[in-house]
Amino acid sequence: MKRQKRLWYAASVVMYIQLKKGRQRSFPVHENVFLIAARSFDEARMRAEELGRAEESHKGLTLNGRPAVMLFGGVRKVVSCTADPAVPGPSEVTKLYDGVEATYSTFLVKSRKELTALIEGRPAALIYEE
């Protein structure tokens, strides 16, 4: 029986910090992108959920000096990795190498000022596009 080929996927896992007690108005969020080798999109998504849950932390974390926890929020997206963004569809890249594109995101900014802020790593108003 022929073994099914594993492809590379990039999974965006959302983690957030929540206070253990009391009201909270804002939530620090981390989006972690994991590279996953899987036989299907569904398998990659399940693995991403496992990795996200493993990242949860219930000890030693504080937010503004108050006890907090890091929680798994969910898997925001899973995309097949591609070596050439001009080629649509699942990737046939089975081995990672220097220069391969793992994932990408698309944003819309409304001004050169916001574009410069984004490029320089400063806060910027943007629209995240899928």
N, C-alpha and C positions, 0 to 999 in steps of 0.2 A: 504494500500500500504506500502510495506517494505521500510524503509529509508536506503539510500545507506550509507555504512560505510565510515567515513573519515579516511584517513591515514596521516601519518606524512611525510613531505618532507623537505629537506634542499635546499634552493635556494641561489646561489651565485650571488649577485648583485654587479656590478662594478660601482663605483662612481669615478669621477676624478675632479681635481681642474684645472680651466682654468682662465687665466687672463681676466679681463673685456676689457682691451685694450692692444694692442701691440703684438709683436711676442713672441712666447713661444716655447722653444726647447724641454723641457721635461715636463711631466705631472705627478704629484703625483697621485697615484691611491690607492683607498681603495676597498677591496673586502669584503663586508659584507655578512655574512651567516645568513639568517633568517629561523627559524623553522616555518613551515606552515602546518596547518591541512586542508586538502582538499579532495574532492571526486575523483579527477583525476589529472593526471599530468598537463593537460591544465589549470585546475582551479588553481593549485599551481603556475604555471608560470604567469598567469594573476595577481594573488595576489602579487607575487614577483615584477612585474612591478609597481603595485600600491605603494608598500612599497618603492621601489627605487625612484620613482618620489616624494614621500612624503619626502624623505631625502634630496632633492635638497635644496640648500641654496643660496640666492642671496644677502644677507646682512651681513656686518660685517666680512667677510673673507678676509684675505690677503695672498699673496704668495710673499715672499721676500720683504715685505713692500708695495707691490702694490695690489690694489683692485682686488679681484678674486671671483669666484663663484664655488660652488660644484655642479656638474652636474651628472645626471643619465646617465651612459654609456650603460647599458643594463643588461640583465640577462645572465650570462655566462653559468650556468648550473643549472638544477634542478634534484635532485636525491631523491629517496625514502629513508627514514631513515631505518636503520636496526639495530637490536639488536645483530645480529651475522653476522659478515662480511663473514663467511664461507658459509652462506646460500644465494644463488643468488635469484634475483627476488624481487618483491615488499614486503615490510615489513608488517607484521600483527600487529606491535606494535601500539596500539591505545592510550596508556597512557605512558607518559614519566616518567621515574624513574631514580634514581641515578645509574649511570653506563651504561645506554643505549648509544650506539654509535649513534650520530646524523648524522655525515657525515665523509668523509675522503678524502684525496688528495694523489696522487701518484707522487713521484719525482724520478728522476735519477740524481745522482751526480757521477762525474768521479774520485773522489779521497777521501781518508780518511780525508784530510785537508778540503775539501769542506763539507764533512759530518759533521765534528766537528763544522765548522762555522755555518751550518744550525741548528744544535742542540743547539748551544749556542746563537742563535738569531742574529748572525752577517751576513753581506752580503755574499752570496754564489752563485756560478755559478751552475745552475741546469737546468734540463729539466722537465717541468711540464707535466705529462702524464695524459690523461683522463682515 
